Amino acid sequence: MEAHIIIWKLGNVDFMIRADGTMEWEEQSRPAPTQAEYDVWVTEYNAEIASTKYQRDRAQAYASLQEQADMKYHDDVNGTSTWFDHIAAVKARFPKPE
């Protein structure tokens, strides 16, 4: 079982990964997840990652906040729409799934 899936599903829980890659569950208030539970979580995790990919793509494509502020300033001074055009282009390139 991969730790990041368990952390994603349950939050920061107490477990230890042994050198052989197996996990030792230290959380006493909850039993270790079964393989079936883990398999469901992997499916849920992969669906979440796929459904939010556009957000990560947009975050990389947007100009920095400093650059966007500069665009807004020059748009106000010059009566242009550089900032709006930039945002619209990123949103069109990476549309939100319906």
Secondary structure, 3 states (H helix, E strand, C coil): CCHHHHHHHHCCCCEEECCCCCEEECCCCCCCCCHHHHHHHHHHHHHHHHHCHHHHHHHHHCCCHHHHHHHHHHHHHHCCCHHHHHHHHHHHHCCCCC
